[in-house]
């Protein structure tokens, strides 16, 4: 597998502009041949290796880059290109010392992922993503490493503790993820029967029901979770939203208000609270909640729906100019929502 984006970064790190005149080597993409004099120094071998990399010939880059480091172990700039060339050719184990030498957490994490050292891979890739959060390649490798480590841990759980509440919960989560509702429900109920006070299980069961628009059983599950964890803003929000969907707006308003107190300024909570307040004809409270949503989000689906909600309550109150303004903002926000 070629790590194209990271390889480009490695080449950029090997600052070719600093080389003396006559030391640069040119790679032609068409023939992938390197035009060069015979290298006479560590720098010359380094230049040749980087030229091969630029031509996409990572296999040929390895030998001159190794030679450069053999002649000059202090040539730090060679470690990155050599590490990525080795990695591109499948020599992940050999690449690791090169990345360790220059503390390249991105390359090191990918190499550890390829060699199966998942805990260290996740740790290094998390650091790399924190430094470059907009790099999709790094995000992909972190997601892959995390997913593989999660699977490894689940497999260990199922092998070591078959039939336990946590093993049944793992089965339930997996079935719920692929929307096999009946199987997921059966396993969640097994867990609840064995350990009814286990935090999070009622919440997961309720979310599964909610995804299937089964609001009455979802409400019961979220109510059980809220009783177990009265300090959980998510449990309060989920219960309030289920009540709202089921038409119980008065109790929904109470639970959504509680969720907002537990964790203020959550746009989803505020939008649902605005709907509950509007249904109870508490228009001032609904207006406050929806304006706060817009202040927090500014654009996006939730802000768009908040504009629509405001237009609706303004129209009901005879505030035609305000209603027209909010409806215009709603219409203007819709194309961005679809993209």
N, C-alpha and C positions, 0 to 999 in steps of 0.2 A: 504493500500500500504506500502511495506517495503522499506526503504531507505538504502539499504545494504551498499553502500560505505560510507555514512555518519555515519551509525551506527558503522562501523569498526573504523572510526576516533574517535568517541566518546569513544569507548572502549580503544583505544590507549591512549587517553588523560587521562583516569583514570589509572595513572601509577601504575600498580600492582607490579612492581619490588621493589617499595619503602615500601611495607608492611612487617611487622615483620614476622619471620618464624612461620609457623603454622596458619597464618591468611589467606592464599590463599585457594580458593575453586576450585575444579576441576569439569568441566562439561563434561559429556560423550555425544558425538553427537548421538550415537546410541539410547540411552534411553532418552536423554534430561533430565536426572536426575542430581541433584546437590548433591555431597557428601560433607557434612559440619557438624561441630558441631553447637550447638545452639548459634546464635549470642548473645554476651553479651554487645556489644558496637555499637556506630554509625559506627565505622570502620568495624565491623563484618557484619552488615546489608548491608553496602556498598559493601563489598566483595561478599556477597551472591547475590546481585542484578546484579553485573557485571558478575558473573558466569552464572546466568540465561541468560544474554544477549549473552555471548559467546556460549551458547547452542542454541541460536536462540529463546528462550522462553521469548519474550519481555513482554508478559502479566504478567508472574510471577515475572519479574524483578521490576515491578512498586512498589509493596507494600514494599519490603525491602529498596528500594532506598528512598521512602518517609519516612520510619521509620528512616533511617540514618540521613536525614535532620531534622526530628523532634527532634532527640536526640542531634544533633549538627548542628545548622543552619549555622555555619561557614565552614562546609565541602563543599567547593566550587566544588571539584572534582565530587560530586554527581549530580550537576545540569545538566551537559551535558548528562550523561547516562540516567537520569530520563526523560529529555526532549525528547530524541530520542526514548526511550521506549514508552512514551505517544504518540508520533507522529506515531510510527509504528502501534499502536493500534487504531489510529483514533481520539485520544484526542488532537487535534491540539490546541484548546483554552487553555487547561491546560498546554500544553507544552510551550506556549509563555513566561510566567514568568520565567521558568527555563532558557531559552536561553537569556532573557533579563538580568538575574542575572550575567551571565558570558560574556555578549556581543558577543554571538555566532551568527554572522550575517547569516551564512549559514542555521543553524537550524531555526532561527527566520524568515528568508525569506520564507522558505518552509512552516512553520506553518502559516504565514500570507497568503501565497498563498492558503492553504487549507481552511482558514477561510474567504477568499474573500476580504482581505485587500490588493488589488492589487498594489496601489501606493507605500505603504511601502514595500511590498514584492519585487517589482522591485528594489527599492532603496537598500535594504539590500542584495539582490542577486547580484546586480551589484558590490557591495563592496566585496562580497565573491568571485565572479569570478575574480575580479581584483587581489585578494590575491592568488587565485589558478586557473589561467587561463587554466590549462591543465586537470582540473577535468570535465569529460564529464557529470557527474550527475548534477553538479552545472550549467553548461552551458545549459543543458536540462531544468532545473527548471526556469532559467532566461528567456529562450526562451518561455516557456509555460506561465509564468506570464506576459511577455511583450505582447504576442499574445492575451491573454485574456483581458488585459487592452486595447489594441488597438481595439479589437472587441467591448468592452464596450463603448469606446469613439465613434466609428463609429455608433453604435446603437443609442447612445444619439444624435449624429448629425442628423441622418436620422429621428429620432422621433421629434426632436425640430425644424428642418429646412428642411422639405420635399420640394423637388422641387428647392432648392437653388443650386447655382453653385457648392458649395462645396459638397453638397449631390450627385449631378450628377457626380462630379469628383470621389467621393468614389465608386459609382456604376461602373464607367468606369474602375477604378483601379482594382476592384474585377473581372470584366469580362476579363480584359487584363491578369490578373494573371492566369486564367484558359484557356487562349487562345481562348476565344469566341470573335473573332476579330470584327465581324459586330456589336454586341451589344456594345462592348467597344467603337468602333468608333462613334457610334450614340451618346453616352453619352458625349464623349470628344468634339464632334462638338457642342453639346448643350451648354457646358461650354464656349467654345470659342465664340459662338454667343452672349452669355450673357455678358461674361467678357473676351474680346479678349486680354487684357493686363495682365491676371493673370499668374504670373511666374510659370513655371514647367509643364503647361498643354500641350503646344506644344511639349515639350521635351518628355513627357510620350506618346503622340500620335505618335511621330516619332519613339520611341523605339518599340512601338507595330507594326508599319509598318515594321521596320527593322527586327524584329523577324520573320515576314512573308516573308522576302526577297522582299518587295515592296519598292524598293530604291528610285523611283521618288517621291512618296508621302512622304516618310521618309525625303528626302532631303528638301522638301517644309516645313515640320513641323519643322525640325531642323533649317532651315534658319529663320523662324519666331521667334523661341526661341532665336537664336543668336542675332537677331535684338533687342528683348526685353531686353536681358541680355548680352551686349557686353563684360562684364567682366567674363563671365562664361566659364571656360576652358572645362567643359563637353559639353556645347552646341557647342563650336567650334570643339571639337574632333568628336562629333557625326555627325556634318555637314560634316566635312572633310572625315570621314570614308564613309558616304553615297555617297558623290561625287566620292570617289575612287572606290566604288563598281559599280557606274553607269558609270564609264569610264572617268569621267572628272578629269583627274589627275592634270592638271595645277591648277585649283581652289582648288582641294583637298590639294595640297601641301601648298597653302597659308593659308588655314584654319587650317591645322594640325600644321604648323609652329606657327600660332597665339596661338593655344592651348598649345603648348610647351612653349611659352613665358609666358603665363598666369599661367601655373602650370608646371614647369620644372620637368624632370626626371620621367614622367609617362610612364612605359614600353609600354602600349598599344598604346599611342600616338606616341612614338618614333618608334615602329615597323611599324605602318601605315605610318608614315612620311617617313621611309626608303623605303617602297614600292612605295610611290608617287614619291620620288626623283629618284628611280631606273627606273620607267616608263618614266620619263623625261630625262633619261640618265645622270642624275647628280650623277654619281657613287661615287664621293668623299663624297658628302653629305649623300648618302645612307649608305656608309660604316661607316661614323661617327655615324649615328643614330643607326645602328644595333649593332655596337660595344658597344655603350652606353647601349643598351638593355641587352647585355650579361654581362656587368659589373654590372648592377643593379640586374639582375635575376639569372645569373650564370647557373641555371638549370630550367627545366620546359618547358611547351609548347611554350611560347613566345621566350625563349632563343633558343630553338631547331629550330624554324622557322627562327630566325635571322641568325643562322649558315647556314641554307639552302639558305637564301637570299644572304649572303656573298659569298657562293660558286658559286652562279649563276652569280653575277656581276664579280667575279674574273675570271671565265671561259670566260665571254664575253670580258674581257680585255686581255685575253691570259696569265693570271697569274696562270699557271697550278698547281704549288706547293701550292699556297695559296688556290686555289679552292679545291684541294685534301684534304688539312688539314681541311678546314671547312666542307667538305662533310663527312669526317671521324667523326668529332665532332657531326655533325647532326645525323649520323647513330648510334653513341654511346648513344646519348641522347634519342632516340626513345623508347627503352624499359621502361625507367623511366617515360616517358610521358604516356605510356599505363597503368601503375600500378595505 
